[in-house]
Amino acid sequence: MARTRVQGGEDWIAAVIRTRREWRVKRDAWLEERGMLVDGMRGLSYQEFKRIEREEPHRILRRPPRPEA
């Protein structure tokens, strides 16, 4: 199976992975500027996340609940 190339000779899977990584770095920086957190941020251990969740729950950004149909 041939992989499709995007501009610059990079295959599209690598382009998607690179773009997601760049977006995540920018998102994490934006959240950090505002003192907010999400589960899975780089440099944040699970234990530290759980501590913040217990002691400072207002700092954790969560997805809104799904509306019931």
PQR file with spaces between the fields and no chain letter, atoms N, CA, C, O and H, PARSE charges and radii, in Angstrom:
ATOM       1  N    MET     1       0.844   -1.175    0.000 -0.4000 1.5000
ATOM       2  CA   MET     1       0.000    0.000    0.000 -0.0000 2.0000
ATOM       3  C    MET     1       0.891    1.241    0.000  0.5500 1.7000
ATOM       4  O    MET     1       1.749    1.394    0.869 -0.5500 1.4000
ATOM       5  N    ALA     2       0.693    2.091   -0.940 -0.4000 1.5000
ATOM       6  CA   ALA     2       1.493    3.309   -1.056 -0.0000 2.0000
ATOM       7  C    ALA     2       0.927    4.399   -0.155  0.5500 1.7000
ATOM       8  O    ALA     2      -0.288    4.563   -0.044 -0.5500 1.4000
ATOM       9  H    ALA     2      -0.004    1.966   -1.647  0.4000 1.0000
ATOM      10  N    ARG     3       1.814    5.129    0.479 -0.4000 1.5000
ATOM      11  CA   ARG     3       1.386    6.244    1.320 -0.0000 2.0000
ATOM      12  C    ARG     3       1.376    7.516    0.493  0.5500 1.7000
ATOM      13  O    ARG     3       2.278    7.755   -0.310 -0.5500 1.4000
ATOM      14  H    ARG     3       2.801    4.995    0.390  0.4000 1.0000
ATOM      15  N    THR     4       0.370    8.313    0.691 -0.4000 1.5000
ATOM      16  CA   THR     4       0.261    9.579   -0.012 -0.0000 2.0000
ATOM      17  C    THR     4       1.194   10.587    0.634  0.5500 1.7000
ATOM      18  O    THR     4       1.280   10.677    1.859 -0.5500 1.4000
ATOM      19  H    THR     4      -0.363    8.118    1.343  0.4000 1.0000
ATOM      20  N    ARG     5       1.887   11.336   -0.193 -0.4000 1.5000
ATOM      21  CA   ARG     5       2.815   12.356    0.304 -0.0000 2.0000
ATOM      22  C    ARG     5       2.119   13.709    0.324  0.5500 1.7000
ATOM      23  O    ARG     5       1.300   14.013   -0.543 -0.5500 1.4000
ATOM      24  H    ARG     5       1.818   11.262   -1.188  0.4000 1.0000
ATOM      25  N    VAL     6       2.454   14.516    1.323 -0.4000 1.5000
ATOM      26  CA   VAL     6       1.949   15.875    1.395 -0.0000 2.0000
ATOM      27  C    VAL     6       3.085   16.812    1.046  0.5500 1.7000
ATOM      28  O    VAL     6       4.200   16.365    0.779 -0.5500 1.4000
ATOM      29  H    VAL     6       3.120   14.269    2.028  0.4000 1.0000
ATOM      30  N    GLN     7       2.817   18.091    1.043 -0.4000 1.5000
ATOM      31  CA   GLN     7       3.820   19.072    0.670 -0.0000 2.0000
ATOM      32  C    GLN     7       5.092   18.890    1.501  0.5500 1.7000
ATOM      33  O    GLN     7       5.017   18.712    2.716 -0.5500 1.4000
ATOM      34  H    GLN     7       1.911   18.455    1.260  0.4000 1.0000
ATOM      35  N    GLY     8       6.222   18.933    0.871 -0.4000 1.5000
ATOM      36  CA   GLY     8       7.494   18.772    1.556 -0.0000 2.0000
ATOM      37  C    GLY     8       7.970   17.326    1.606  0.5500 1.7000
ATOM      38  O    GLY     8       9.019   17.054    2.192 -0.5500 1.4000
ATOM      39  H    GLY     8       6.282   19.077   -0.116  0.4000 1.0000
ATOM      40  N    GLY     9       7.228   16.382    1.007 -0.4000 1.5000
ATOM      41  CA   GLY     9       7.639   14.998    0.954 -0.0000 2.0000
ATOM      42  C    GLY     9       7.281   14.182    2.180  0.5500 1.7000
ATOM      43  O    GLY     9       7.621   13.001    2.245 -0.5500 1.4000
ATOM      44  H    GLY     9       6.376   16.603    0.531  0.4000 1.0000
ATOM      45  N    GLU    10       6.610   14.769    3.148 -0.4000 1.5000
ATOM      46  CA   GLU    10       6.229   14.063    4.369 -0.0000 2.0000
ATOM      47  C    GLU    10       4.962   13.251    4.093  0.5500 1.7000
ATOM      48  O    GLU    10       4.042   13.747    3.443 -0.5500 1.4000
ATOM      49  H    GLU    10       6.334   15.729    3.096  0.4000 1.0000
ATOM      50  N    ASP    11       4.906   12.009    4.582 -0.4000 1.5000
ATOM      51  CA   ASP    11       3.677   11.255    4.348 -0.0000 2.0000
ATOM      52  C    ASP    11       2.572   11.804    5.245  0.5500 1.7000
ATOM      53  O    ASP    11       2.860   12.438    6.260 -0.5500 1.4000
ATOM      54  H    ASP    11       5.653   11.607    5.110  0.4000 1.0000
ATOM      55  N    TRP    12       1.336   11.573    4.892 -0.4000 1.5000
ATOM      56  CA   TRP    12       0.210   12.223    5.572 -0.0000 2.0000
ATOM      57  C    TRP    12       0.047   11.790    7.016  0.5500 1.7000
ATOM      58  O    TRP    12      -0.422   12.576    7.839 -0.5500 1.4000
ATOM      59  H    TRP    12       1.102   11.058    4.067  0.4000 1.0000
ATOM      60  N    ILE    13       0.422   10.558    7.351 -0.4000 1.5000
ATOM      61  CA   ILE    13       0.324   10.101    8.739 -0.0000 2.0000
ATOM      62  C    ILE    13       1.308   10.885    9.611  0.5500 1.7000
ATOM      63  O    ILE    13       0.958   11.333   10.703 -0.5500 1.4000
ATOM      64  H    ILE    13       0.804    9.919    6.682  0.4000 1.0000
ATOM      65  N    ALA    14       2.517   11.043    9.131 -0.4000 1.5000
ATOM      66  CA   ALA    14       3.516   11.819    9.873 -0.0000 2.0000
ATOM      67  C    ALA    14       3.074   13.270    9.999  0.5500 1.7000
ATOM      68  O    ALA    14       3.316   13.903   11.027 -0.5500 1.4000
ATOM      69  H    ALA    14       2.802   10.678    8.244  0.4000 1.0000
ATOM      70  N    ALA    15       2.433   13.800    8.973 -0.4000 1.5000
ATOM      71  CA   ALA    15       1.944   15.179    9.016 -0.0000 2.0000
ATOM      72  C    ALA    15       0.860   15.344   10.074  0.5500 1.7000
ATOM      73  O    ALA    15       0.841   16.344   10.792 -0.5500 1.4000
ATOM      74  H    ALA    15       2.237   13.286    8.138  0.4000 1.0000
ATOM      75  N    VAL    16      -0.037   14.376   10.175 -0.4000 1.5000
ATOM      76  CA   VAL    16      -1.101   14.431   11.182 -0.0000 2.0000
ATOM      77  C    VAL    16      -0.495   14.351   12.582  0.5500 1.7000
ATOM      78  O    VAL    16      -0.880   15.120   13.462 -0.5500 1.4000
ATOM      79  H    VAL    16      -0.022   13.564    9.592  0.4000 1.0000
ATOM      80  N    ILE    17       0.431   13.447   12.797 -0.4000 1.5000
ATOM      81  CA   ILE    17       1.069   13.290   14.101 -0.0000 2.0000
ATOM      82  C    ILE    17       1.821   14.563   14.489  0.5500 1.7000
ATOM      83  O    ILE    17       1.726   15.018   15.629 -0.5500 1.4000
ATOM      84  H    ILE    17       0.744   12.821   12.082  0.4000 1.0000
ATOM      85  N    ARG    18       2.562   15.134   13.548 -0.4000 1.5000
ATOM      86  CA   ARG    18       3.305   16.372   13.811 -0.0000 2.0000
ATOM      87  C    ARG    18       2.358   17.510   14.149  0.5500 1.7000
ATOM      88  O    ARG    18       2.616   18.271   15.082 -0.5500 1.4000
ATOM      89  H    ARG    18       2.639   14.765   12.622  0.4000 1.0000
ATOM      90  N    THR    19       1.272   17.638   13.410 -0.4000 1.5000
ATOM      91  CA   THR    19       0.302   18.704   13.646 -0.0000 2.0000
ATOM      92  C    THR    19      -0.362   18.553   15.005  0.5500 1.7000
ATOM      93  O    THR    19      -0.527   19.537   15.727 -0.5500 1.4000
ATOM      94  H    THR    19       1.063   17.020   12.652  0.4000 1.0000
ATOM      95  N    ARG    20      -0.745   17.327   15.363 -0.4000 1.5000
ATOM      96  CA   ARG    20      -1.352   17.092   16.681 -0.0000 2.0000
ATOM      97  C    ARG    20      -0.385   17.435   17.804  0.5500 1.7000
ATOM      98  O    ARG    20      -0.770   18.035   18.807 -0.5500 1.4000
ATOM      99  H    ARG    20      -0.611   16.528   14.777  0.4000 1.0000
ATOM     100  N    ARG    21       0.864   17.051   17.628 -0.4000 1.5000
ATOM     101  CA   ARG    21       1.884   17.350   18.647 -0.0000 2.0000
ATOM     102  C    ARG    21       2.051   18.863   18.810  0.5500 1.7000
ATOM     103  O    ARG    21       2.115   19.364   19.932 -0.5500 1.4000
ATOM     104  H    ARG    21       1.177   16.563   16.813  0.4000 1.0000
ATOM     105  N    GLU    22       2.123   19.588   17.693 -0.4000 1.5000
ATOM     106  CA   GLU    22       2.257   21.045   17.748 -0.0000 2.0000
ATOM     107  C    GLU    22       1.044   21.675   18.428  0.5500 1.7000
ATOM     108  O    GLU    22       1.189   22.587   19.242 -0.5500 1.4000
ATOM     109  H    GLU    22       2.072   19.182   16.781  0.4000 1.0000
ATOM     110  N    TRP    23      -0.157   21.185   18.090 -0.4000 1.5000
ATOM     111  CA   TRP    23      -1.378   21.719   18.685 -0.0000 2.0000
ATOM     112  C    TRP    23      -1.379   21.493   20.197  0.5500 1.7000
ATOM     113  O    TRP    23      -1.752   22.380   20.965 -0.5500 1.4000
ATOM     114  H    TRP    23      -0.274   20.444   17.429  0.4000 1.0000
ATOM     115  N    ARG    24      -0.957   20.294   20.618 -0.4000 1.5000
ATOM     116  CA   ARG    24      -0.929   19.966   22.044 -0.0000 2.0000
ATOM     117  C    ARG    24       0.031   20.849   22.825  0.5500 1.7000
ATOM     118  O    ARG    24      -0.277   21.275   23.938 -0.5500 1.4000
ATOM     119  H    ARG    24      -0.654   19.573   19.995  0.4000 1.0000
ATOM     120  N    VAL    25       1.194   21.126   22.247 -0.4000 1.5000
ATOM     121  CA   VAL    25       2.169   21.995   22.897 -0.0000 2.0000
ATOM     122  C    VAL    25       1.569   23.388   23.079  0.5500 1.7000
ATOM     123  O    VAL    25       1.698   23.983   24.149 -0.5500 1.4000
ATOM     124  H    VAL    25       1.445   20.780   21.342  0.4000 1.0000
ATOM     125  N    LYS    26       0.916   23.910   22.039 -0.4000 1.5000
ATOM     126  CA   LYS    26       0.296   25.233   22.125 -0.0000 2.0000
ATOM     127  C    LYS    26      -0.859   25.243   23.116  0.5500 1.7000
ATOM     128  O    LYS    26      -1.009   26.201   23.874 -0.5500 1.4000
ATOM     129  H    LYS    26       0.811   23.427   21.170  0.4000 1.0000
ATOM     130  N    ARG    27      -1.682   24.187   23.123 -0.4000 1.5000
ATOM     131  CA   ARG    27      -2.803   24.083   24.060 -0.0000 2.0000
ATOM     132  C    ARG    27      -2.295   24.056   25.493  0.5500 1.7000
ATOM     133  O    ARG    27      -2.813   24.772   26.350 -0.5500 1.4000
ATOM     134  H    ARG    27      -1.560   23.409   22.507  0.4000 1.0000
ATOM     135  N    ASP    28      -1.278   23.229   25.760 -0.4000 1.5000
ATOM     136  CA   ASP    28      -0.737   23.118   27.106 -0.0000 2.0000
ATOM     137  C    ASP    28      -0.150   24.447   27.575  0.5500 1.7000
ATOM     138  O    ASP    28      -0.309   24.815   28.739 -0.5500 1.4000
ATOM     139  H    ASP    28      -0.857   22.648   25.064  0.4000 1.0000
ATOM     140  N    ALA    29       0.524   25.169   26.684 -0.4000 1.5000
ATOM     141  CA   ALA    29       1.083   26.476   27.042 -0.0000 2.0000
ATOM     142  C    ALA    29      -0.034   27.462   27.367  0.5500 1.7000
ATOM     143  O    ALA    29       0.071   28.220   28.331 -0.5500 1.4000
ATOM     144  H    ALA    29       0.653   24.870   25.739  0.4000 1.0000
ATOM     145  N    TRP    30      -1.096   27.457   26.575 -0.4000 1.5000
ATOM     146  CA   TRP    30      -2.234   28.347   26.795 -0.0000 2.0000
ATOM     147  C    TRP    30      -2.882   28.054   28.142  0.5500 1.7000
ATOM     148  O    TRP    30      -3.185   28.974   28.901 -0.5500 1.4000
ATOM     149  H    TRP    30      -1.181   26.840   25.792  0.4000 1.0000
ATOM     150  N    LEU    31      -3.097   26.769   28.440 -0.4000 1.5000
ATOM     151  CA   LEU    31      -3.705   26.394   29.712 -0.0000 2.0000
ATOM     152  C    LEU    31      -2.799   26.765   30.884  0.5500 1.7000
ATOM     153  O    LEU    31      -3.268   27.262   31.908 -0.5500 1.4000
ATOM     154  H    LEU    31      -2.851   26.021   27.822  0.4000 1.0000
ATOM     155  N    GLU    32      -1.506   26.521   30.725 -0.4000 1.5000
ATOM     156  CA   GLU    32      -0.557   26.811   31.793 -0.0000 2.0000
ATOM     157  C    GLU    32      -0.519   28.305   32.109  0.5500 1.7000
ATOM     158  O    GLU    32      -0.412   28.684   33.275 -0.5500 1.4000
ATOM     159  H    GLU    32      -1.126   26.118   29.893  0.4000 1.0000
ATOM     160  N    GLU    33      -0.603   29.159   31.087 -0.4000 1.5000
ATOM     161  CA   GLU    33      -0.641   30.606   31.290 -0.0000 2.0000
ATOM     162  C    GLU    33      -1.807   31.001   32.189  0.5500 1.7000
ATOM     163  O    GLU    33      -1.705   31.952   32.964 -0.5500 1.4000
ATOM     164  H    GLU    33      -0.689   28.851   30.139  0.4000 1.0000
ATOM     165  N    ARG    34      -2.904   30.278   32.085 -0.4000 1.5000
ATOM     166  CA   ARG    34      -4.117   30.593   32.825 -0.0000 2.0000
ATOM     167  C    ARG    34      -4.261   29.785   34.115  0.5500 1.7000
ATOM     168  O    ARG    34      -5.270   29.896   34.811 -0.5500 1.4000
ATOM     169  H    ARG    34      -2.987   29.506   31.456  0.4000 1.0000
ATOM     170  N    GLY    35      -3.251   28.973   34.430 -0.4000 1.5000
ATOM     171  CA   GLY    35      -3.274   28.193   35.664 -0.0000 2.0000
ATOM     172  C    GLY    35      -4.254   27.040   35.628  0.5500 1.7000
ATOM     173  O    GLY    35      -4.732   26.600   36.674 -0.5500 1.4000
ATOM     174  H    GLY    35      -2.431   28.882   33.865  0.4000 1.0000
ATOM     175  N    MET    36      -4.563   26.541   34.438 -0.4000 1.5000
ATOM     176  CA   MET    36      -5.510   25.447   34.298 -0.0000 2.0000
ATOM     177  C    MET    36      -4.793   24.179   33.863  0.5500 1.7000
ATOM     178  O    MET    36      -3.667   24.223   33.366 -0.5500 1.4000
ATOM     179  H    MET    36      -4.175   26.897   33.589  0.4000 1.0000
ATOM     180  N    LEU    37      -5.465   23.045   34.060 -0.4000 1.5000
ATOM     181  CA   LEU    37      -4.882   21.750   33.743 -0.0000 2.0000
ATOM     182  C    LEU    37      -5.895   20.865   33.035  0.5500 1.7000
ATOM     183  O    LEU    37      -7.105   21.053   33.157 -0.5500 1.4000
ATOM     184  H    LEU    37      -6.379   23.009   34.463  0.4000 1.0000
ATOM     185  N    VAL    38      -5.375   19.905   32.299 -0.4000 1.5000
ATOM     186  CA   VAL    38      -6.181   18.802   31.773 -0.0000 2.0000
ATOM     187  C    VAL    38      -5.410   17.520   32.049  0.5500 1.7000
ATOM     188  O    VAL    38      -4.183   17.530   32.145 -0.5500 1.4000
ATOM     189  H    VAL    38      -4.392   19.752   32.200  0.4000 1.0000
ATOM     190  N    ASP    39      -6.133   16.427   32.174 -0.4000 1.5000
ATOM     191  CA   ASP    39      -5.477   15.144   32.385 -0.0000 2.0000
ATOM     192  C    ASP    39      -4.644   14.820   31.150  0.5500 1.7000
ATOM     193  O    ASP    39      -5.119   14.946   30.022 -0.5500 1.4000
ATOM     194  H    ASP    39      -7.130   16.419   32.096  0.4000 1.0000
ATOM     195  N    GLY    40      -3.420   14.408   31.365 -0.4000 1.5000
ATOM     196  CA   GLY    40      -2.556   14.023   30.250 -0.0000 2.0000
ATOM     197  C    GLY    40      -1.643   15.123   29.758  0.5500 1.7000
ATOM     198  O    GLY    40      -1.016   14.969   28.710 -0.5500 1.4000
ATOM     199  H    GLY    40      -3.033   14.305   32.281  0.4000 1.0000
ATOM     200  N    MET    41      -1.542   16.237   30.485 -0.4000 1.5000
ATOM     201  CA   MET    41      -0.618   17.296   30.074 -0.0000 2.0000
ATOM     202  C    MET    41       0.815   16.816   30.250  0.5500 1.7000
ATOM     203  O    MET    41       1.126   16.077   31.184 -0.5500 1.4000
ATOM     204  H    MET    41      -2.051   16.361   31.337  0.4000 1.0000
ATOM     205  N    ARG    42       1.676   17.244   29.345 -0.4000 1.5000
ATOM     206  CA   ARG    42       3.093   16.911   29.460 -0.0000 2.0000
ATOM     207  C    ARG    42       3.681   17.485   30.732  0.5500 1.7000
ATOM     208  O    ARG    42       3.387   18.619   31.109 -0.5500 1.4000
ATOM     209  H    ARG    42       1.424   17.844   28.586  0.4000 1.0000
ATOM     210  N    GLY    43       4.514   16.693   31.391 -0.4000 1.5000
ATOM     211  CA   GLY    43       5.193   17.158   32.584 -0.0000 2.0000
ATOM     212  C    GLY    43       4.346   17.098   33.844  0.5500 1.7000
ATOM     213  O    GLY    43       4.797   17.529   34.906 -0.5500 1.4000
ATOM     214  H    GLY    43       4.753   15.772   31.084  0.4000 1.0000
ATOM     215  N    LEU    44       3.131   16.575   33.753 -0.4000 1.5000
ATOM     216  CA   LEU    44       2.247   16.472   34.906 -0.0000 2.0000
ATOM     217  C    LEU    44       2.031   15.002   35.214  0.5500 1.7000
ATOM     218  O    LEU    44       1.409   14.277   34.438 -0.5500 1.4000
ATOM     219  H    LEU    44       2.764   16.225   32.891  0.4000 1.0000
ATOM     220  N    SER    45       2.551   14.569   36.355 -0.4000 1.5000
ATOM     221  CA   SER    45       2.402   13.162   36.715 -0.0000 2.0000
ATOM     222  C    SER    45       0.968   12.883   37.140  0.5500 1.7000
ATOM     223  O    SER    45       0.219   13.797   37.485 -0.5500 1.4000
ATOM     224  H    SER    45       3.056   15.157   36.986  0.4000 1.0000
ATOM     225  N    TYR    46       0.599   11.618   37.112 -0.4000 1.5000
ATOM     226  CA   TYR    46      -0.750   11.219   37.520 -0.0000 2.0000
ATOM     227  C    TYR    46      -0.983   11.560   38.991  0.5500 1.7000
ATOM     228  O    TYR    46      -2.070   12.003   39.362 -0.5500 1.4000
ATOM     229  H    TYR    46       1.207   10.875   36.832  0.4000 1.0000
ATOM     230  N    GLN    47       0.029   11.354   39.821 -0.4000 1.5000
ATOM     231  CA   GLN    47      -0.092   11.659   41.248 -0.0000 2.0000
ATOM     232  C    GLN    47      -0.309   13.149   41.475  0.5500 1.7000
ATOM     233  O    GLN    47      -1.128   13.542   42.306 -0.5500 1.4000
ATOM     234  H    GLN    47       0.911   10.994   39.520  0.4000 1.0000
ATOM     235  N    GLU    48       0.423   13.976   40.740 -0.4000 1.5000
ATOM     236  CA   GLU    48       0.260   15.427   40.860 -0.0000 2.0000
ATOM     237  C    GLU    48      -1.121   15.853   40.371  0.5500 1.7000
ATOM     238  O    GLU    48      -1.753   16.716   40.980 -0.5500 1.4000
ATOM     239  H    GLU    48       1.089   13.657   40.065  0.4000 1.0000
ATOM     240  N    PHE    49      -1.590   15.262   39.285 -0.4000 1.5000
ATOM     241  CA   PHE    49      -2.928   15.574   38.785 -0.0000 2.0000
ATOM     242  C    PHE    49      -3.982   15.215   39.827  0.5500 1.7000
ATOM     243  O    PHE    49      -4.896   16.000   40.081 -0.5500 1.4000
ATOM     244  H    PHE    49      -1.076   14.561   38.790  0.4000 1.0000
ATOM     245  N    LYS    50      -3.860   14.041   40.429 -0.4000 1.5000
ATOM     246  CA   LYS    50      -4.818   13.619   41.447 -0.0000 2.0000
ATOM     247  C    LYS    50      -4.778   14.532   42.672  0.5500 1.7000
ATOM     248  O    LYS    50      -5.819   14.816   43.263 -0.5500 1.4000
ATOM     249  H    LYS    50      -3.118   13.404   40.223  0.4000 1.0000
ATOM     250  N    ARG    51      -3.582   14.996   43.059 -0.4000 1.5000
ATOM     251  CA   ARG    51      -3.467   15.922   44.178 -0.0000 2.0000
ATOM     252  C    ARG    51      -4.192   17.231   43.878  0.5500 1.7000
ATOM     253  O    ARG    51      -4.934   17.745   44.714 -0.5500 1.4000
ATOM     254  H    ARG    51      -2.736   14.766   42.578  0.4000 1.0000
ATOM     255  N    ILE    52      -3.968   17.765   42.675 -0.4000 1.5000
ATOM     256  CA   ILE    52      -4.626   19.011   42.276 -0.0000 2.0000
ATOM     257  C    ILE    52      -6.135   18.801   42.174  0.5500 1.7000
ATOM     258  O    ILE    52      -6.912   19.669   42.573 -0.5500 1.4000
ATOM     259  H    ILE    52      -3.365   17.347   41.995  0.4000 1.0000
ATOM     260  N    GLU    53      -6.548   17.660   41.642 -0.4000 1.5000
ATOM     261  CA   GLU    53      -7.969   17.356   41.534 -0.0000 2.0000
ATOM     262  C    GLU    53      -8.634   17.351   42.915  0.5500 1.7000
ATOM     263  O    GLU    53      -9.775   17.789   43.063 -0.5500 1.4000
ATOM     264  H    GLU    53      -5.916   16.956   41.317  0.4000 1.0000
ATOM     265  N    ARG    54      -7.923   16.860   43.907 -0.4000 1.5000
ATOM     266  CA   ARG    54      -8.451   16.781   45.268 -0.0000 2.0000
ATOM     267  C    ARG    54      -8.408   18.143   45.963  0.5500 1.7000
ATOM     268  O    ARG    54      -9.368   18.524   46.632 -0.5500 1.4000
ATOM     269  H    ARG    54      -6.997   16.504   43.787  0.4000 1.0000
ATOM     270  N    GLU    55      -7.295   18.883   45.811 -0.4000 1.5000
ATOM     271  CA   GLU    55      -7.091   20.111   46.563 -0.0000 2.0000
ATOM     272  C    GLU    55      -7.515   21.380   45.830  0.5500 1.7000
ATOM     273  O    GLU    55      -7.908   22.354   46.472 -0.5500 1.4000
ATOM     274  H    GLU    55      -6.514   18.573   45.267  0.4000 1.0000
ATOM     275  N    GLU    56      -7.443   21.389   44.502 -0.4000 1.5000
ATOM     276  CA   GLU    56      -7.759   22.580   43.718 -0.0000 2.0000
ATOM     277  C    GLU    56      -8.605   22.204   42.489  0.5500 1.7000
ATOM     278  O    GLU    56      -8.168   22.422   41.359 -0.5500 1.4000
ATOM     279  H    GLU    56      -7.123   20.598   43.981  0.4000 1.0000
ATOM     280  N    PRO    57      -9.786   21.652   42.689 -0.5600 1.5000
ATOM     281  CA   PRO    57     -10.564   21.162   41.548  0.2800 2.0000
ATOM     282  C    PRO    57     -10.962   22.255   40.547  0.5500 1.7000
ATOM     283  O    PRO    57     -11.264   21.948   39.394 -0.5500 1.4000
ATOM     284  N    HIS    58     -10.967   23.518   40.970 -0.4000 1.5000
ATOM     285  CA   HIS    58     -11.328   24.613   40.074 -0.0000 2.0000
ATOM     286  C    HIS    58     -10.304   24.820   38.958  0.5500 1.7000
ATOM     287  O    HIS    58     -10.608   25.490   37.970 -0.5500 1.4000
ATOM     288  H    HIS    58     -10.722   23.767   41.907  0.4000 1.0000
ATOM     289  N    ARG    59      -9.104   24.265   39.090 -0.4000 1.5000
ATOM     290  CA   ARG    59      -8.057   24.421   38.067 -0.0000 2.0000
ATOM     291  C    ARG    59      -8.163   23.412   36.937  0.5500 1.7000
ATOM     292  O    ARG    59      -7.458   23.542   35.936 -0.5500 1.4000
ATOM     293  H    ARG    59      -8.857   23.722   39.892  0.4000 1.0000
ATOM     294  N    ILE    60      -9.017   22.418   37.067 -0.4000 1.5000
ATOM     295  CA   ILE    60      -9.078   21.344   36.078 -0.0000 2.0000
ATOM     296  C    ILE    60     -10.161   21.632   35.051  0.5500 1.7000
ATOM     297  O    ILE    60     -11.324   21.855   35.388 -0.5500 1.4000
ATOM     298  H    ILE    60      -9.590   22.312   37.880  0.4000 1.0000
ATOM     299  N    LEU    61      -9.753   21.623   33.805 -0.4000 1.5000
ATOM     300  CA   LEU    61     -10.669   21.862   32.700 -0.0000 2.0000
ATOM     301  C    LEU    61     -11.235   20.512   32.260  0.5500 1.7000
ATOM     302  O    LEU    61     -10.490   19.580   31.956 -0.5500 1.4000
ATOM     303  H    LEU    61      -8.808   21.442   33.531  0.4000 1.0000
ATOM     304  N    ARG    62     -12.548   20.425   32.232 -0.4000 1.5000
ATOM     305  CA   ARG    62     -13.215   19.165   31.855 -0.0000 2.0000
ATOM     306  C    ARG    62     -14.162   19.412   30.701  0.5500 1.7000
ATOM     307  O    ARG    62     -14.655   20.522   30.501 -0.5500 1.4000
ATOM     308  H    ARG    62     -13.153   21.182   32.479  0.4000 1.0000
ATOM     309  N    ARG    63     -14.407   18.360   29.949 -0.4000 1.5000
ATOM     310  CA   ARG    63     -15.397   18.457   28.887 -0.0000 2.0000
ATOM     311  C    ARG    63     -16.783   18.544   29.506  0.5500 1.7000
ATOM     312  O    ARG    63     -17.041   17.940   30.547 -0.5500 1.4000
ATOM     313  H    ARG    63     -14.007   17.458   30.111  0.4000 1.0000
ATOM     314  N    PRO    64     -17.680   19.297   28.867 -0.5600 1.5000
ATOM     315  CA   PRO    64     -19.043   19.356   29.397  0.2800 2.0000
ATOM     316  C    PRO    64     -19.712   17.992   29.242  0.5500 1.7000
ATOM     317  O    PRO    64     -19.361   17.229   28.342 -0.5500 1.4000
ATOM     318  N    PRO    65     -20.675   17.679   30.114 -0.5600 1.5000
ATOM     319  CA   PRO    65     -21.368   16.389   29.981  0.2800 2.0000
ATOM     320  C    PRO    65     -22.167   16.336   28.683  0.5500 1.7000
ATOM     321  O    PRO    65     -22.683   17.347   28.206 -0.5500 1.4000
ATOM     322  N    ARG    66     -22.254   15.152   28.136 -0.4000 1.5000
ATOM     323  CA   ARG    66     -23.030   14.988   26.895 -0.0000 2.0000
ATOM     324  C    ARG    66     -24.515   15.168   27.175  0.5500 1.7000
ATOM     325  O    ARG    66     -25.033   14.658   28.169 -0.5500 1.4000
ATOM     326  H    ARG    66     -21.835   14.331   28.523  0.4000 1.0000
ATOM     327  N    PRO    67     -25.193   15.892   26.303 -0.5600 1.5000
ATOM     328  CA   PRO    67     -26.631   16.056   26.512  0.2800 2.0000
ATOM     329  C    PRO    67     -27.361   14.725   26.277  0.5500 1.7000
ATOM     330  O    PRO    67     -27.015   13.951   25.384 -0.5500 1.4000
ATOM     331  N    GLU    68     -28.349   14.497   27.085 -0.4000 1.5000
ATOM     332  CA   GLU    68     -29.104   13.243   26.928 -0.0000 2.0000
ATOM     333  C    GLU    68     -30.107   13.417   25.794  0.5500 1.7000
ATOM     334  O    GLU    68     -30.731   14.468   25.650 -0.5500 1.4000
ATOM     335  H    GLU    68     -28.630   15.126   27.810  0.4000 1.0000
ATOM     336  N    ALA    69     -30.246   12.380   25.008 -0.4000 1.5000
ATOM     337  CA   ALA    69     -31.126   12.444   23.829 -0.0000 2.0000
ATOM     338  C    ALA    69     -32.575   12.329   24.181  0.5500 1.7000
ATOM     339  O    ALA    69     -33.430   12.366   23.296 -0.5500 1.4000
ATOM     340  H    ALA    69     -29.739   11.526   25.125  0.4000 1.0000
